[in-house]
């Protein structure tokens, strides 16, 4: 009986000790949770305070003078302030670093903050970011893009310039090279048109059209097109205005009209629906055989007059006149234009409901490496095809600027100048080949409204 009692006491003691350990562990875990919650709230408040203070700092003339020594912002500049633990401390939080980025002007800037909170051996981190008119197309690179048209300027009766034979640069280049674009064609109203829609979930949220810019450019599929002037960048020793050499990218946002515009040109008994040059850099204007071989181009080809499905083409012509092309099936979905009766004829007007159809982005990259020429095609930031040829041969030299909205030549009697029918925004060329990640960032960056103020944390 004594041994039984002893065994019982030992057993109960073991059980009680186990319970005590579990209770102690549980009690010890509660403060950790409370500490972490407190730190998260504190680091959030400190991050918000530091971010706004950094924004005020970024727009300060004294701060700019301190990091630029009075010089102007040229290209993209990044200035990072890093601090040792405890050097910049607020409460239980350390400011680890502040990063300031400027793109071509002191008014286009972005600020990033990195904050750490610590208490009783527990750490939490928080990064935050705010941008003001900071163009994501720069993608953090040092070299500026060649040309980038954002179509932000209101155009009134631009056809008057053509009528009186006047030269104009109505569409300014947002890159530092100041190429500019000249609008051609007849329009009673401005070829740019702002609009916004109110989100059903938030009546205060305004979503602007044109890849989230305030304006977009419309092309009537008949006589509207843009000519990017033939000129050299400032202080350039090159003899080519748009340097289609061993590495570059083309890109634009667009909504291609689903139905196309019927023309009077007949082919096999059916009226062709002309589509759809987005970007075209001519190669050789003196050789007729080169008219359909651009230095680089992105265009849509109508393959059926009764179906919205056609072909998207991405093409680069090498200096040896050999072309690389990626062609994929592509179905148009946007109803951009609609027919209306006008006096005794039919006319086309912008469909007021077109904002419900998403913007598409179209891009190509060209590069020469490992003794190969590589053309890569992208739609909506996603790679859709690639063409590789042996020989690291640069693209055909260009001396004729860039055309948006049509080819500079009549491709054939049935296709004419392959005018674009739809709307376009954010179109340009970069001086290097974007990586797949960068192309996706460009697509997402513009579509996520980073050309206006935003906060990310």
Phi, psi and omega in degrees: 000322177298316179296322180296317180296320179297315179298322179294317180297316179298316181298313181295323178297318180297315180297316181296320178297319178298319179296318180299318179298315180296317178298317180298317179298318179295315179297322180291334182281335182297312178301323178302315179296315180297318179297315181297317179298318179296317179297317180301318179293319182292316182292330177294315180294317179295318179300316179298317179296312183294321181298314180291325175295321179294323178297316177298322179295317184298328182265011181271133179298321180298319180293316179298317179297327182290328181262343181248353182056037177087352180284163179276157175288123179234128183067222178243131183237134177235131180235123183244131173250117180249145184229143177286155178306129180089345183291317176235090187243134175232112183062236178263016186242141175251134170277112182279316180198154173234131182238124180248130178233136178235141180238099171072340180204155180291346179275348179252094186220162181219141181235135175236140177234146179231115186238142175235134173249139181215140178200127176051045176081001179256135181236143171225152182232152178212127175249142179219159185210141175220139182229150176229111178052035182267115185285117181292346181297340179293331173054025175078008181275165182273314183289138180286157173291159185285306179212141179210113182258120182257357176053045183268353184264136177287128181250127179245119176048057182294342179296341178297328179295316177294320183300320182259010177065033181264144176272145180212159174231067188286339183246092187291148178278129179273357173278165181287356183276346173057047177291305183079164180223143181251123181274136177237149176117166185266136176204127177291329183242173179302134177284356171249145185214115178281149171204162171212156176239151180261123180297135183296333183275344183209105185290347178268356183267116178257125179250113184276153180277182177070058181054038179068018167266173187277348180218162173220166181249131181258144179238126187274002178073009184233304182215011177270132175196166182237138175245116174277121191302150180273097178208164180266148173301157180301134177063024181274140176261002181281156177258013180241126181291322175240111193279081175279085185248241184269354185198126176189171177223145170242148182199153173192161171255145181200158165239114182269124185300135186297321187263336183079170181253122178290139180242174179275355179280126182256143178222118180056036176085351180247148175284129178289147172253101187295131171215170341193075178285125172272295180230139180213119175252110183297155178259287185230110182282348184270348184244115183299329181289346182261359183295330178262011178238085181287157170303319175198146181197155171228123181208159179253139180241126175284123179254351179212139179276354183242003183225143177286354180279134177211211182234132169263130182243137175234120189221144172225133177256127181282169181296336177273013178071007175273134184255145170249133182219136169248124179234129180226153173294138182214131181251123177283142181235340187278135173259088188274318183247158172218152180276141175223154177283132181225103183059254182248012182222182177256145178227165178250135175229157179295133177289119182296345181264007183295338179300340180289346179264133186289154172285148172247147174247143185227129183211156172222153173232148177226135178208155176240122179200156180052040179060034178222155172253130189232121174249128179235135183249143182226142169230128182054038177078002182248134178295126181245353178177162180209143177232129181236133175232148178294147179098121178275077184256129180295162177290160180299137179299147178241130178236012191235021178072205181228144179245134174243129174099355176187167171275154179284349182233160171285115184292315175201171181298329183273335185259339181056228184264011177049059180294150177271139182237101183161209177230156186218154179203159173050065184247139179182190183221140177246155185273011175212166181275117176295146171283163176305321178295318180293322178295321177293320178297321177298313180299311183289324182296315179289315182292340180264020169067038180275000173276358174237178182300137173210158176234133180227120177207000000 
